[in-house]
Amino acid sequence: MALKKMVERLTKTTEELDREALAAYCDRLGVTPISQIVPRTPARVAGEIRTVRIVPRAGAPALEVTVSDGRGSVVAVFLGRRKIAGISPGRRVEVHGVAGRDGSRYLIYNPEYRLLG
């Protein structure tokens, strides 16, 4: 059994191992996995910030933060914001709000958020 686990660790890519570790971390927090979000219902998800970008929406800036939990991703959209202290790629965060769907991606507008260690 230990040999099997060691062989798996040696044959998996670093990206796969990181994804599994992130998914396990999010599971310990007791949040909803991003892959199981139901549109138009409140969701509490956590993960690692992958990208942060400013996108103009209706003439006003909006900060789009892509959060991934190793199984999927969700975009937290902060309307009227150009930056938020502490929000940067690589940081872990928990977001809570009503999830909506835009094509193939999930969006949560103006969510409550909590920066994690």
C-alpha positions as CSV (number, residue, x, y, z in Angstrom):
1,M,0.0,0.0,0.0
2,A,2.8,2.5,0.9
3,L,4.6,1.5,-2.3
4,K,1.5,2.2,-4.4
5,K,1.1,5.7,-2.8
6,M,4.8,6.4,-3.4
7,V,4.6,5.4,-7.1
8,E,1.5,7.6,-7.5
9,R,3.3,10.6,-6.0
10,L,6.3,10.1,-8.2
11,T,4.3,9.7,-11.4
12,K,1.9,12.6,-10.9
13,T,2.8,16.1,-12.0
14,T,3.3,18.9,-9.5
15,E,0.2,20.6,-10.8
16,E,-1.9,17.5,-10.1
17,L,-0.5,17.2,-6.6
18,D,-1.1,20.9,-5.9
19,R,-4.7,20.6,-7.2
20,E,-5.3,17.6,-4.9
21,A,-3.8,19.4,-1.9
22,L,-6.0,22.5,-2.5
23,A,-9.1,20.3,-2.9
24,A,-8.3,18.6,0.4
25,Y,-7.8,22.0,2.1
26,C,-11.1,23.3,0.9
27,D,-12.8,20.0,2.1
28,R,-11.5,20.6,5.6
29,L,-13.1,24.1,5.6
30,G,-16.5,22.5,5.0
31,V,-17.4,24.7,2.0
32,T,-19.3,23.8,-1.1
33,P,-17.1,22.4,-3.9
34,I,-17.1,24.8,-6.8
35,S,-18.0,21.9,-9.1
36,Q,-21.3,21.4,-7.2
37,I,-22.5,25.0,-7.2
38,V,-26.2,25.4,-8.1
39,P,-27.0,28.6,-10.0
40,R,-29.2,31.2,-8.3
41,T,-28.6,29.8,-4.9
42,P,-26.3,31.0,-2.1
43,A,-22.9,29.4,-2.1
44,R,-20.0,29.5,0.2
45,V,-16.8,28.4,-1.6
46,A,-13.1,28.7,-0.9
47,G,-9.9,28.3,-2.9
48,E,-6.8,30.0,-4.2
49,I,-6.9,33.2,-6.2
50,R,-5.7,32.5,-9.8
51,T,-6.2,35.8,-11.5
52,V,-7.2,39.3,-10.6
53,R,-8.2,41.7,-13.4
54,I,-10.0,45.0,-13.9
55,V,-12.8,44.9,-16.4
56,P,-15.0,47.8,-17.4
57,R,-18.7,47.1,-16.9
58,A,-21.2,49.7,-18.1
59,G,-18.5,52.4,-17.9
60,A,-17.5,51.6,-14.3
61,P,-14.6,49.5,-13.2
62,A,-15.1,46.0,-11.9
63,L,-12.6,43.8,-10.2
64,E,-12.8,40.2,-11.4
65,V,-11.2,37.6,-9.1
66,T,-11.0,34.0,-10.3
67,V,-11.0,31.5,-7.4
68,S,-10.1,27.9,-7.9
69,D,-10.6,25.0,-5.4
70,G,-8.7,22.4,-7.5
71,R,-12.0,21.0,-9.0
72,G,-13.4,24.1,-10.6
73,S,-13.4,27.9,-10.6
74,V,-15.7,30.7,-9.9
75,V,-15.3,34.5,-10.6
76,A,-16.0,36.9,-7.8
77,V,-17.0,40.3,-9.3
78,F,-16.6,43.4,-7.2
79,L,-18.4,46.2,-9.0
80,G,-17.0,49.7,-8.8
81,R,-13.6,48.5,-7.4
82,R,-10.2,48.7,-8.9
83,K,-8.4,46.9,-6.1
84,I,-8.9,45.3,-2.7
85,A,-6.2,45.1,-0.1
86,G,-5.0,41.6,0.3
87,I,-6.6,40.2,-2.9
88,S,-3.7,38.9,-5.0
89,P,-2.9,35.8,-7.0
90,G,-1.8,32.9,-4.9
91,R,-3.8,34.0,-1.8
92,R,-6.4,31.7,-0.3
93,V,-9.9,33.2,0.1
94,E,-13.4,32.2,1.1
95,V,-16.3,33.9,-0.7
96,H,-20.0,33.8,0.0
97,G,-22.8,35.0,-2.3
98,V,-25.5,34.0,-4.8
99,A,-23.9,32.3,-7.8
100,G,-25.0,32.9,-11.3
101,R,-24.0,31.5,-14.6
102,D,-22.5,33.4,-17.5
103,G,-21.9,30.9,-20.3
104,S,-19.7,28.2,-19.0
105,R,-18.5,30.1,-15.9
106,Y,-20.0,30.9,-12.5
107,L,-20.1,34.5,-11.2
108,I,-20.7,35.8,-7.8
109,Y,-21.4,39.6,-7.7
110,N,-20.2,41.6,-4.7
111,P,-19.6,38.6,-2.5
112,E,-18.7,38.6,1.2
113,Y,-15.1,37.5,1.4
114,R,-12.6,36.3,4.0
115,L,-8.9,36.1,3.5
116,L,-7.5,32.8,4.7
117,G,-4.0,32.0,6.0
